[in-house]
């Protein structure tokens, strides 16, 4: 927008009634999925290790 011949006020662009919706970045979603996957994997490994220890004592 360019002011032509108007030295008293400047032109402006007004945007009203805008609704912004936050959208997670793809890497954020990928990171969360990876963290959940590793958590489940290590939890399963830990429980399998504890079962082996119980069997060896029996």
Secondary structure, DSSP 8 states (H G I E B T S, - for coil): ----S--SS-------S--------HHHHHHHHHHHHHHHHHHHHHHHHHHHHHHHH-
